[in-house]
Amino acid sequence: MTEEFLVRSSLRPGIATLLTVVFCICLPLKFSSTRAARLQEAAKSDTASIRKLELKYDKAVVGAKVRVTAEGLPPGENVDLTWGTVKGGWVIQDYYYFRGRKYSETTLSLGKFPVSASGRLDATFEIPEDYGGVHDVMATIDGRVVAQNGVEVTQSFEMTPASGPIGTPIELRVKGLGWRTMENTWVVNWDNRGVGLVTAAGTRGSAVARFRAAGPSGDHFVKLYTGWQGQSYLNFEQAPNAYLPRPEFTFHTTPSPSSTPHAYADEYQPYSLPEPEVFVANGKLSLRPTQGPVDTVAILRGEGFPAGSTLDLFWQTYVGSRVSGNGFAPQEKPIAKVKVGKDGKIEFPLTIPEDLGGEHGLELRDGEKALGRAYYAIETAIVSMEPASGPAGTPVTIHLKGVGWTEYDNMYAATYDNAYMGYACGFNSQGDVTFTFKAAGEPGTHLIDLFPGIYQGPPTENQLLYRMPQLTYADDHPGNKIPALHFKFDVTP
């Protein structure tokens, strides 16, 4: 099922078409007979029933001011202006499965505005931060549509900064990306090399794409193409969506040395974890911290447990492989004995074991009986990149721990100097990932970036955006917002 199946578009893209709508007038009993008669008379006198809203604006982008006028409306009334749109985004099922995009129709209020004694509406509103594409604008009185038109919101792009040394973080801010297939995916090219894709599927059309400035020093050309399968569509002038923008920018890489570390990760965003569960009367259970890399020491605290008892602590995870044909399954194993104090309290330091990234359960048991469960999220951590310098052709090995296992966070897509190199995933190796490549390029600093991507999803989806770098990972990655990982290698003469 595609996202379009769930939404009826009432305007063709590129055309602000006045719609003919069949409606009935339903008047609340509290209306005065005079006002009800006036509204009914206004409806009878207009055979078309619905007036056309005249919409004037400079450019239909998010934040633009729109002037709205209409004639022949019921004098002295107040109209509600509404904005037709959709709600939805990425869909995750049972924590593990990626199910694509899904949307449904909805409306937003643009405000309430008066109709003059002569029946004229004259109002202004700002285009809301929303998906690009065609949106209905409707004027209603007491729920009855009296005037209507549409706006086709186009995309806007802004890149900052415009210069800096190798490794400079670059942000490409986008607004108005659409929800429909032909308007929802752009691709960033750096000097004619594909870096990754740009989406805003779950963020109402707005997101920030992040990548880094590569060398050598001098001007580098950043071009955005549409690409419904995450690949740049080059002859876009001949495409059915030729009217969409394909902006381009120039970044000047300066010769000053890079100040970034040889290896670092973006800051992790908080995981959305279930609250701890307690199965004893008046019991309490907590774990702090609730996320971090493997080998983190977390403190398990509790109250109300059987005084003086010794409980088993079980670690819950998944094992298997999605590519071997053997499938995967949940697994749990005892990792510690927890002593309960004479006052029924627990304070137990736990070293988080090496395992897959993402959510894990920690269950306290008395024999076969579960007494409580807390949750911990393992973050992906950089172990090493070795070596950090050497001549072209040097084998370079990157080692990670805590790589995830779900369909949407078990892989990283790698770029070398902003060119897609390949991907690595961690389910089969229980989160421990090692891969090797050879250093290439002229003497100087070269960048390796690992971006989150989506490993797989339904083959029936319109878009198969799989195993590619997602540059809007911090805003719009489905499920967990895992960070990008960054490295640099110095090629010596």
N, C-alpha and C positions, 0 to 999 in steps of 0.2 A: 504494500500500500504506500503510495507516494504522498508527500505533503499536500500536493494539489488536490488529492481526492477528498480531503476533509474540508476544503474551503471553496465556496462559490465566488469567483471573481466577477463582479458586476460591471467592470469596465475593461475594455481591451487595452493592453499596454500602449502608451504613447498617445492615447486619445482621451480627452476629457469629454465623455459622452453623457448627455442628459438621458436619464432612464425614465421609462414610463412604468409607474408602479400602481398596481391595483390595491386599493385599500378600502376600509370601511371606517366610518366615523363612530367612535364609541365615546359617548359623553357621560362623565360621572354624574351621579344624581345631584351632587352638591352644586353643579353649575346653575347659575341663574338662567331663567328661561330666555331672557334678553340676549345674554352672551351666547347661549346655545343656538339660538335662532340666527345670530349674526355669523357664527362659524358655519352653520349649515348653508346659509345663503351664499357665503363666500365660495363654498365648495360647488354649489349648483351653478354659480355664475361663471365658473371656469371649466370648460369642457375638458381641458388637459389635466385638470386637478392639481398637478404639481408644476410649480414655477421653476425657472432656471436660476440657479445661483451664479452670478457673475463673480469670478475669482481673478484677482489681479495680483501679480507678484513679479519680482525681478528674476529670480531663479528658484525653482522648487527644491530647495535643500533644507535639511533639518535646521530649525531656528529662523527661517525666513518669515517675514511678515506677509500675511495675505489679507487683502481687503475683500470683503464679501458684500455684495449688494444684490438686492432683488426687489422687484416691483409687484404690486397687486396682491400683497399679503393682507390678512385681516388686520385692520387698523387697531392700534392701541394694544396689541397682544405682545407677549414676550415669546421669543423662539429659543429653543435649545439647539445649539449647533453641536453635532456629533461627528466623530471621525471614525470611519470604518477601518478596521485593522484585523490582526490575528494575534492569538496567544499560543505559546508552545515553545518548541525547540528540540534539543537532543532528548532522546528517550533511552533510559537505562532500565533493564529488567533484572530483578533478582541479583542486584549488585554486580553481576558478571557480564550480562549480555548487552551489547550495543544494538539498538533497534532503529537507528536512523533518526530522521526528523518527523515530527508530527505537529500539526497546527489545527486550530479551530477558530471560527469567526468570533469577533467581539467588537465593541465600540468604546471609544474614549470621549469624554465630554470636553468640548472646546469653550464652553461657557454659555451664559444666558444673555440674550440681547433684545432690546425693545424694537418694535415695529412702530413707525411714525403714524401720525393721524392720517397721512395720505397713503398708507400701506407700503411704505418703503423701509427696507432693512439696509442698514449701512453699519458694518462692524469690521473688526480686524481680529486676527488670531495669529499665533506663531505655529509653524509646522512643528509638531511634537517630535521628540527623539524617538524614532520608530523605524521600522523596516522600510526600505525603498520599494518602489513600484506604485501601482495605482491604488488610491484610497478614495472611498466615497466621502463626500462632505454633505451632510443632510441637515436641513432646518426642520424642526418638528414643533408642533404646538399640541400639548396634551397627548403626546405619543403619536400624533398623525403627521406624516411627512408632507410638508407644504412646499418645499423647494429643495433642489438637489443638484449637485455637479460632482466633479472629481478632480483630484490632483495626482499627477504622477511624480513622486518624489525621486530625485536622482541622487547618486552617490557623491560624497565629498571626501577628499583625501588631503592629509597634511603630514609632511615629514620633517622631523627635527632630531638632531641638529643637521646642518648642511656641511659641516667639516669637522675634522678631528683626526687623531692618530689611529693607527691600526688597533682594533679592539674597541673603538668607541661604540657604546650602545646606541642604536638608532631606533626611534619609535615612529611608526607610521600609523597615524590615527585615521580611522575610517568611520564614516557615518552614513546611514541610509542603505547599507547592504540589504538586498531583498531577502524574502523568504522563499520565493519561487526559484526553481532550478536555474533558470537563465540569469538570475540576478543575485545569487547568494554566494558565489565563490570567485575570488580573484587570486592571482598568482604573482609573486614578486620575482622579477628577474634582476640579477646584478651582473652588469656587463654581459648580457645575453646568456647567463647561466641561471637556471631555476633554483631559487632558494627554498621556497615553500609556499603554502597556501594561506589565504586570509579568509576567515569566516566570522560571522556574527549571528549564528543560528539561534543561540539561546540568550542573546543580549540585546534584543530589539534593534538589530542592525548596526550597533556601535561597538567597536572593539579597538584594541591597539595591537598591531603587529610589531614584533620585536626581533631584531637581528643585529649583527655587528659589522662595523666597517672593516673591510679587508684591504690588503695592499695590492700592488705597490703604491707608493705615493703618487698623487695626481688625481684627475677627475675619474669618477666611476658613475655609470649610468644605471639608474633604477627605473625600471618600467613595470607597470602593473597591467596585466592582461586578465581578461575574463577566462575562466577555464572550468567548465561545469564538472569535469572529472579530476580537477586539481592539477591540470597541465595547461600551459599557456596556449591559447588559441591565436595563432599569429595573423592569419588573414581575416581579422575581425571585421574589417570594412565590408566583407561579403557575408557576414553572419546575420542571422535573423535578429540579433540584438545589437546591431551595429550602432544604435543610438546611445548605448551606454558609454560612460567615460573610460578611457584607458590612460590614466595620467602617467607622467614621467618626471623624474627629479634627477638632480646631479649631486653627488656627494664628493667632496674633495678630501682625499686622505692625505694628511700632512706627514712630513718626514720625521716628526718627533717620535721618540720611542714609545711603545705601548706601556701603559702603567698598570694594566690588568694582571692578575696572578696567572701562573701557568695553568692552574686548574681551579675552578670555582663553580658553585651552583647558585642559581637564583634562590631567593628566600621562598621557603615552602609556605603555601597557604594552609589554613587549618582544615583538617578533615572533618566531615560531618559524620560523627560516630554515634551509635546508640548510647543512651544513658545506661549506667550500670544497673543490673538487675539483682535483687536480693530475694531469696526464697525462705527467709526465716523472719518470724514476727519481730517487728521493730528494729530490724537489722539495717545497717548502712555499709556501703562499700564504695571506695573511690580509688583511682589510680592517677598518679601524677609523676611525670607528664603523661599525656595520652598519645603523643606521637613523637617520633624522632628516628634516628638511624639505628641499625642493629648495634648491640653492645651498650645501648643507653641503660643507665640504672634508673628504674622507675620504682616508686614507693607505693605498695598496695596497702591501703588502710581500711579497717573495718570495725564495726561495733555490733554487738548483739549475737555473736557467734558462740557455739558451745564452749563454755569456759574450760580452759586447760586441755582442750582437744588438739590433735594434730590432723590437719586437713591436707589433701592432695590438691596440687595446683596443676591443671591441664592447659596446655597450649593448643589452640585450634587453628588449623590451616587447611590448605588444599594441596594435593600432589597430583602429578600426571603430566600429560602432554596433549595438546590439541592437534598435533600433526602426526603423531605416531600411529593413530588409529585405536589406541588403547583407552582414550578418554581420560577423565580426571575425576577425583572424588574428594570429599572432605576427609581430613585426618586429624586426630588429636593424640597427644602424648603427654604423660606426666613429666613435669620439668622441675618440680620442687615440692618439699614438705613444708607446710606453713603451720607454725605453732601459735595457737590462740592463748592469750593471756588469761589469768584467773578472773579478770574483769570482763572477759568476752571480747577484748579488743585485739585487732591485728595491726601490726606495723612491720611490713616485710619488704626488704629491698630485693628487687628482681632485675637481673641483667637480661635484657631483651635478646632472644636467640637470633641467630642468622636464619633468615627466611625471606619469603616473598614480600614485596612491598604491598602496602594497603592494609585493610582491616583484618584484625585477628581477635578472637575471643580468648579470655583467660577465665577458666571456670574453677571455682573452689568446690571440692566434693568431700563429703564424709562417707567413705565407702563408695556405694553406687549412687548416693543421694546428692544432687546438686544443691548447694547452699547459696551460691551467688556467682555472678558473671560480670566482668569488666571488659573493656575493649581498648585495644592499642593499635595505632596505625604506624607501620614501618615506612620510613622515608627512604628514597633512593639516596645513596651516598657514594661519593667518589673515593675509591681506595687509592688509585695511583694512575699516572700516565708516565711510562718509562720507555726510552729516555725523554728528556725535554729539549734536546738539541742534537744536531749531527748533520752530516751531509745528505743531499738528496739521495733517496734510496734506503735510508735508515729504517729498519722495522720499528714501528711504534706500537706499544700495547696499552690499551686503556682497560682498567679494571673497575667494575662497579659492584655494589651490593645493595640488596633491597629493591631490585627492579620488580615491578608489579606483575600481576597474573591475569587480570581481566581483559576482555576484548578491547578495552579502550585505554588501558594504562600499563600494558606489559611490554611496550616497545619504545625504543628511541630511534629516530631517523637522523642520520649523521650528514653534516655538510662539511666540506673542506674548502676554505676560502669562498664561502657562500655558493658552493656548487654541491648539489645532492650527491652523496657518496653511497648510501645504502642504509640498512637498518639492523638493529640488534634487538633480541627479545629474551626474556628471562624466566619463562614459566618452566621449561624443561629442566633448567639448572637451579630451580628453587631460589631465583632471585640473584644468583651470583653470575655476573656476566663479564666475559673477557673477550676482546676482539683485537686483531692486529692488522695494520696497514703500513704502507711505506710512505715516508715523507717525500713530498714532491715540491717542485717550484724552485725559483731563484733564491739565492741567499737572502735571508731576512726572516721576519716573523710571519707565520702562517696560522690560520685559525681553524680549529675543529669545534663545531657546535653540535650538541645532541638535543634535538627538539622532540617533545611529545608528539605522538601521532595516534591514529586509530588502527589497531591491528586488523580487525575484521568485523563484519556485520552481515546483515541479511543480503544474500545475492540478488534479491528481488528489488533492492533499493535503486532509485533512479541514479543516484550518485554513489560511486564506489571510491570514497576518499580514503583509501587504506594505504598504510605503510609509507606515508609521506610526511615531511615536516609540517606541523601546524604552527605558523608564526603567531597566531592569536591564542596560544596555549594558556596564557595567564588569565584571560577573560572568558574564552569561549570553548575550552576543551570540555568534552562531555565527561560527566562524572567527577572524579578527583582532579583538582587543578595541580597536576604535578609540574615541577619546574623544568626549565632548560638547564643543561650542563655545558660548561664552556672550558675550552683548553686552547693553549697556543704552543706551537713548536717552532724553534729557531733553526732554520736551515743554515748551516755553516758553509763557507766556501770550500 
